[in-house]
C-alpha cells in the first residue's frame, strides 16, 4: 500500500470521481471471501503528498517583482510605492 500514488486520470475522470471510486473499492468484495482494504489505508492513498512520496523537495517559492523595463533606454523601473501608487 505504501507504493501507491493517487492519480485521477484528469481530464478523462474528474478528481472527485476518482476519489469516490477509491473509497468505494470495497464494494467489490461484499459477499465474497476476499478481504477489504481498511479505510485508513484508502485515505492514505488519497491524501498522501505526491512530492513527499517521490522523495522530492517542495518547490522553492519564487518571488516576483512588478518591475518594468522602459522601452527607450532599457532602464529598470521599480513598482510604485505608497502615495505615488495612487
C-alpha positions in Angstrom: 0.0 0.0 0.0 2.9 2.4 0.7 3.8 2.3 -3.0 0.6 3.5 -4.4 0.3 7.1 -5.8 -3.1 8.6 -6.4 -3.8 9.9 -9.9 -7.2 10.8 -11.1 -6.7 10.4 -14.8 -7.8 14.0 -15.3 -9.2 15.2 -17.7 -10.9 11.9 -18.6 -12.0 11.4 -15.0 -12.7 14.2 -12.5 -10.6 14.0 -9.3 -13.8 13.8 -7.2 -14.9 10.8 -9.2 -11.6 9.1 -8.8 -11.6 9.7 -5.0 -15.2 8.3 -4.8 -14.0 5.2 -6.8 -11.1 4.6 -4.4 -13.4 4.9 -1.3 -15.9 2.5 -2.8 -13.4 -0.2 -3.9 -14.5 -2.5 -1.1 -18.0 -2.9 -2.6 -16.4 -5.4 -5.0 -15.6 -7.7 -2.0 -19.0 -7.7 -0.4 -20.5 -11.1 -0.3 -17.1 -12.8 -1.2 -14.3 -14.2 0.8 -11.9 -11.5 -0.4 -10.5 -9.2 2.2 -11.4 -5.5 2.1 -9.0 -2.6 2.2 -9.1 -0.7 5.6 -10.5 2.8 5.2 -7.3 4.4 6.8 -5.2 2.8 4.0 -7.6 4.2 1.3 -7.4 7.6 3.0 -3.6 7.5 2.9 -3.7 6.8 -0.9 -6.0 9.8 -1.5 -4.4 12.3 0.9 -0.7 11.4 0.6 1.5 14.2 -0.7 3.0 13.2 -4.1 6.2 15.2 -3.7 6.9 13.6 -0.4 6.1 10.1 -1.7 8.5 10.6 -4.6 11.2 11.9 -2.3 11.2 15.4 -3.9 11.8 18.6 -2.2 9.0 21.1 -2.1 9.4 23.7 -4.9 11.0 26.9 -3.9 8.7 29.9 -3.7 9.7 32.3 -6.4 9.5 36.0 -5.6 8.2 38.0 -8.4 8.5 41.8 -8.6 6.4 44.1 -10.7 9.4 45.8 -12.3 9.1 47.3 -15.7 11.6 47.9 -18.4 11.5 51.3 -20.1 11.4 50.8 -23.8 13.6 53.8 -24.7 16.7 53.3 -22.5 16.3 49.7 -21.1 16.4 51.0 -17.6 14.5 49.1 -14.9 11.8 51.0 -13.0 10.6 49.6 -9.6 6.9 49.4 -8.9 5.2 52.4 -7.5 5.0 52.6 -3.7 3.0 54.4 -1.1 1.1 57.6 -2.1 2.7 57.6 -5.5 1.0 54.4 -6.4 -2.5 56.1 -6.3 
